[in-house]
């Protein structure tokens, strides 16, 4: 098997970035005092040392909006110095009048591959990020979404099950953009009704050939690595999208709150053990290399 591509991790520094100071805010993943600190690339490389990871993708970590370029610049500098990460997903505000000036600034960085603006909204305020559930339906958002294809940028799509119908329509309208569904659709309602709604939404998204699903953050709502839960979500997602449209991501250092990297990889390998080596290669490496354009 070829090496693993970690398609969802964050590195950050707190030094000289006072906008990261402040009170502890409620998060989906629970108390996070243990990771409210620097997570430098050296620590990430130590975490993955025995995992078989050969490439990684940095996904924006919500620096203050006005520092959107500083974040990408910092990660690009880290990549220039160390070779890691191999691709960057930055932030741009798709609710401004014209996003092109932001994209022009970000496109100067050679490892930029995509944009994430988190759209997930939930009745539970602790799970809520976007200002409204249907932000993606706003005319201004759609106008700016159209610009991503001009810059050959993908979009990391973060929504809950109740937003998936709108997200599928978004993907259908912008068929020239690759949409990478975060955390396999963020299954948070683990009741039979909740799981059925999630599955129905995933099937709507999968009908759009430009949508792929990231198998990441599958312990977010239970705050642990659970092999049965990872296996169930992974197998259902693969059954809906196909291996060639699924990719692995670690969501480190968030999952460092409840797991070692080796423990996380072990759970995913167990979940994928019943698939062919070709399918495992797609999920663990080839899909991510294709959609994030990693050589």
C-alpha positions as CSV (number, residue, x, y, z in Angstrom):
1,X,0.0,0.0,0.0
2,X,1.2,3.5,-0.8
3,X,1.6,6.1,1.9
4,X,-1.3,7.8,3.7
5,X,-2.3,11.4,2.9
6,X,-3.7,13.2,5.9
7,X,-6.2,15.5,4.3
8,X,-7.3,17.4,7.3
9,X,-5.0,18.7,10.0
10,X,-4.1,22.0,11.5
11,X,-0.9,23.6,12.7
12,X,-0.8,26.9,14.4
13,X,1.3,29.2,16.5
14,X,0.1,31.5,19.2
15,X,3.2,33.7,19.5
16,X,2.6,37.2,18.2
17,X,-1.0,36.5,17.4
18,X,-3.0,38.3,20.1
19,X,-6.3,37.6,18.3
20,X,-6.1,34.0,19.6
21,X,-6.2,35.1,23.2
22,X,-9.4,35.4,25.1
23,X,-12.0,33.4,27.0
24,X,-12.6,29.7,26.4
25,X,-15.5,29.4,23.9
26,X,-17.8,26.3,23.8
27,X,-16.8,23.9,21.1
28,X,-18.3,20.9,19.4
29,X,-15.4,18.8,20.6
30,X,-15.7,19.7,24.3
31,X,-13.1,21.2,26.7
32,X,-9.9,21.9,24.9
33,X,-7.5,23.4,27.4
34,X,-5.0,20.7,26.5
35,X,-4.6,21.9,23.0
36,X,-5.0,25.7,23.5
37,X,-1.3,26.2,22.8
38,X,1.2,26.1,20.0
39,X,0.9,23.0,17.8
40,X,4.0,23.4,15.6
41,X,4.9,21.3,12.6
42,X,7.6,19.5,14.6
43,X,5.0,18.2,17.0
44,X,2.7,17.1,14.1
45,X,5.7,15.2,12.5
46,X,6.4,13.5,15.8
47,X,2.7,12.5,16.1
48,X,2.7,10.9,12.6
49,X,6.2,9.4,12.8
50,X,5.0,5.8,12.9
51,X,1.8,6.2,10.9
52,X,2.8,5.8,7.3
53,X,1.7,9.4,6.4
54,X,3.6,10.8,3.5
55,X,1.7,13.9,2.6
56,X,-0.7,16.3,4.5
57,X,-3.2,19.0,3.8
58,X,-3.6,22.0,6.2
59,X,-7.2,23.2,6.5
60,X,-7.8,26.7,7.8
61,X,-8.1,27.0,11.6
62,X,-10.3,30.2,11.9
63,X,-7.8,32.9,12.5
64,X,-9.5,36.3,12.7
65,X,-11.1,37.1,9.3
66,X,-8.8,40.1,8.7
67,X,-5.8,37.9,9.1
68,X,-6.9,35.4,6.4
69,X,-3.8,36.0,4.4
70,X,-1.5,35.9,7.4
71,X,-2.7,32.3,8.1
72,X,-1.9,31.1,4.6
73,X,1.4,33.0,4.6
74,X,2.5,31.4,7.9
75,X,1.6,27.9,6.7
76,X,3.3,28.4,3.3
77,X,6.4,29.6,5.1
78,X,6.3,26.5,7.3
79,X,6.0,24.3,4.1
80,X,8.9,26.2,2.5
81,X,11.1,25.5,5.5
82,X,10.1,21.9,6.3
83,X,8.3,20.5,3.2
84,X,5.0,20.1,5.3
85,X,2.2,20.5,4.7
86,X,1.9,19.7,0.9
87,X,-1.4,21.6,0.3
88,X,-3.2,24.4,2.0
89,X,-7.0,25.2,2.3
90,X,-7.3,28.8,3.3
91,X,-10.2,31.0,4.3
92,X,-12.0,33.6,2.2
93,X,-15.2,35.5,3.1
94,X,-17.8,34.6,0.4
95,X,-20.2,37.1,1.9
96,X,-18.2,40.2,0.9
97,X,-19.3,42.1,-2.2
98,X,-16.5,40.7,-4.3
99,X,-14.2,37.9,-3.1
100,X,-11.7,38.3,-5.9
101,X,-9.3,40.7,-4.1
102,X,-9.0,38.1,-1.3
103,X,-8.4,35.3,-3.8
104,X,-5.8,37.3,-5.6
105,X,-3.9,37.7,-2.3
106,X,-4.2,34.1,-1.4
107,X,-3.2,32.8,-4.9
108,X,0.3,34.1,-4.4
109,X,1.0,31.1,-2.2
110,X,2.0,28.1,-4.2
111,X,0.5,25.4,-2.0
112,X,-3.0,27.0,-1.8
113,X,-5.5,24.5,-3.2
114,X,-8.9,25.4,-1.8
115,X,-11.1,27.5,0.4
116,X,-13.1,26.7,3.5
117,X,-15.8,29.0,4.9
118,X,-17.7,27.0,7.5
119,X,-21.4,26.9,6.8
120,X,-22.6,24.5,9.5
121,X,-25.6,25.7,11.5
122,X,-27.5,23.8,14.2
123,X,-30.4,24.3,16.6
124,X,-27.9,23.6,19.4
125,X,-25.9,26.9,19.8
126,X,-22.8,24.9,20.8
127,X,-22.8,23.2,17.4
128,X,-23.5,26.4,15.5
129,X,-21.0,28.3,13.4
130,X,-22.6,30.1,10.5
131,X,-25.0,33.0,11.1
132,X,-27.9,31.2,9.5
133,X,-28.6,27.7,8.1
134,X,-29.1,28.8,4.5
135,X,-26.2,31.2,4.1
136,X,-25.1,29.2,1.0
137,X,-28.4,30.2,-0.7
138,X,-27.7,34.0,-0.4
139,X,-27.1,35.7,-3.8
140,X,-23.9,37.2,-2.7
141,X,-22.5,33.9,-1.6
142,X,-23.4,32.3,-4.9
143,X,-21.9,35.1,-6.8
144,X,-18.6,34.7,-5.0
145,X,-18.7,30.9,-5.2
146,X,-18.7,31.2,-8.9
147,X,-15.2,32.8,-8.7
148,X,-13.6,29.8,-7.2
149,X,-13.5,27.9,-10.5
150,X,-11.7,30.9,-12.1
151,X,-8.9,30.4,-9.6
152,X,-9.0,26.6,-9.9
153,X,-9.8,26.3,-6.2
154,X,-11.9,23.6,-4.4
155,X,-14.3,24.3,-1.6
156,X,-14.2,22.4,1.7
157,X,-17.9,22.0,2.5
158,X,-18.9,21.8,6.2
159,X,-22.6,21.3,6.8
160,X,-25.0,19.2,9.0
161,X,-27.6,16.8,7.6
162,X,-30.4,19.3,7.6
163,X,-28.3,21.5,5.3
164,X,-27.4,18.8,2.8
165,X,-30.3,19.4,0.4
166,X,-29.2,23.0,-0.1
167,X,-25.5,21.9,-0.3
168,X,-26.4,19.4,-3.1
169,X,-28.1,22.2,-5.0
170,X,-25.0,24.4,-4.5
171,X,-22.8,21.6,-5.9
172,X,-25.1,21.1,-8.9
173,X,-25.0,24.8,-9.8
174,X,-21.2,25.0,-9.5
175,X,-20.3,21.7,-11.2
176,X,-16.9,23.0,-12.2
177,X,-15.8,23.2,-8.5
178,X,-14.8,20.2,-6.4
179,X,-16.7,20.2,-3.1
180,X,-15.0,18.2,-0.2
181,X,-17.5,17.3,2.4
182,X,-16.0,17.7,5.9
183,X,-16.1,15.0,8.5
184,X,-18.4,12.7,6.4
185,X,-21.3,15.1,6.9
186,X,-20.9,15.6,10.7
187,X,-23.3,12.9,12.0
188,X,-24.3,14.3,15.4
189,X,-27.7,12.8,16.0
190,X,-27.0,9.2,16.7
191,X,-30.6,8.1,17.1
192,X,-32.2,6.0,14.4
193,X,-34.0,9.0,13.0
194,X,-30.9,11.1,13.0
195,X,-28.9,8.5,11.2
196,X,-31.6,8.1,8.6
197,X,-31.7,11.8,8.0
198,X,-27.9,11.9,7.6
199,X,-27.9,9.0,5.2
200,X,-30.7,10.6,3.1
201,X,-28.7,13.8,2.9
202,X,-25.5,12.0,2.0
203,X,-27.2,10.3,-0.9
204,X,-28.4,13.7,-2.2
205,X,-24.8,15.0,-2.1
206,X,-23.4,11.9,-3.7
207,X,-25.6,12.4,-6.7
208,X,-23.4,15.3,-7.6
209,X,-20.2,13.9,-9.1
210,X,-18.2,16.9,-8.0
211,X,-18.7,16.1,-4.3
212,X,-16.3,13.9,-2.4
213,X,-16.5,13.0,1.3
214,X,-13.7,13.3,3.9
215,X,-13.6,10.5,6.5
216,X,-12.4,12.7,9.3
217,X,-13.5,13.9,12.8
218,X,-15.7,10.8,13.3
219,X,-15.2,11.1,17.1
220,X,-16.1,14.8,17.3
221,X,-19.5,14.3,18.9
222,X,-18.6,11.4,21.2
223,X,-15.1,12.7,22.1
224,X,-13.3,9.4,21.6
225,X,-12.0,7.0,19.0
226,X,-14.7,4.3,18.7
227,X,-13.9,1.6,16.2
228,X,-17.5,0.6,15.8
229,X,-18.7,4.1,15.1
230,X,-15.8,4.9,12.7
231,X,-16.4,1.6,10.9
232,X,-20.1,2.2,10.6
233,X,-19.8,5.8,9.3
234,X,-16.9,4.9,7.0
235,X,-18.6,1.9,5.5
236,X,-21.9,3.7,4.9
237,X,-20.1,6.7,3.3
238,X,-18.0,4.5,1.1
239,X,-21.1,2.6,0.1
240,X,-22.8,5.9,-0.9
241,X,-19.9,7.7,-2.6
242,X,-17.6,4.9,-3.6
243,X,-13.9,4.6,-2.5
244,X,-12.7,6.8,-5.4
245,X,-14.7,9.7,-3.8
246,X,-13.7,9.2,-0.2
247,X,-10.5,10.4,1.5
248,X,-9.0,10.2,5.0
249,X,-8.3,13.1,7.3
250,X,-7.1,13.1,10.9
251,X,-8.4,16.4,12.2
252,X,-5.3,16.7,14.4
253,X,-4.7,18.2,16.9
254,X,-8.4,18.3,17.8
255,X,-8.5,14.5,18.0
256,X,-5.3,14.6,20.1
257,X,-7.7,15.5,22.9
258,X,-8.8,11.8,23.0
259,X,-6.4,9.8,20.9
260,X,-2.9,9.3,19.8
261,X,-2.3,9.5,16.0
262,X,-1.3,5.8,16.0
263,X,-4.5,4.9,17.7
264,X,-6.6,6.9,15.2
265,X,-4.8,5.3,12.2
266,X,-5.3,1.8,13.7
267,X,-9.0,2.4,14.0
268,X,-9.3,3.5,10.4
269,X,-7.2,0.6,9.1
270,X,-9.5,-1.8,11.0
271,X,-12.5,-0.1,9.4
272,X,-11.1,-0.4,5.9
273,X,-9.7,-3.9,6.3
274,X,-12.5,-5.6,4.4
275,X,-11.9,-3.5,1.3
276,X,-9.6,-4.3,-1.6
277,X,-6.1,-2.9,-1.5
278,X,-7.0,-0.7,-4.5
279,X,-10.0,0.7,-2.6
280,X,-7.9,1.3,0.5
281,X,-5.3,3.1,-1.6
282,X,-8.1,5.4,-3.0
283,X,-9.4,6.3,0.5
284,X,-6.0,6.7,2.2
285,X,-4.1,8.3,-0.6
286,X,-5.2,8.7,-4.2
287,X,-8.4,10.6,-3.7
288,X,-6.8,13.3,-1.6
289,X,-3.9,13.6,-4.0
290,X,-6.3,14.1,-6.9
291,X,-8.7,16.6,-5.3
292,X,-6.0,18.6,-3.6
293,X,-3.6,18.3,-6.6
294,X,-0.7,16.9,-4.6
295,X,2.2,15.6,-6.7
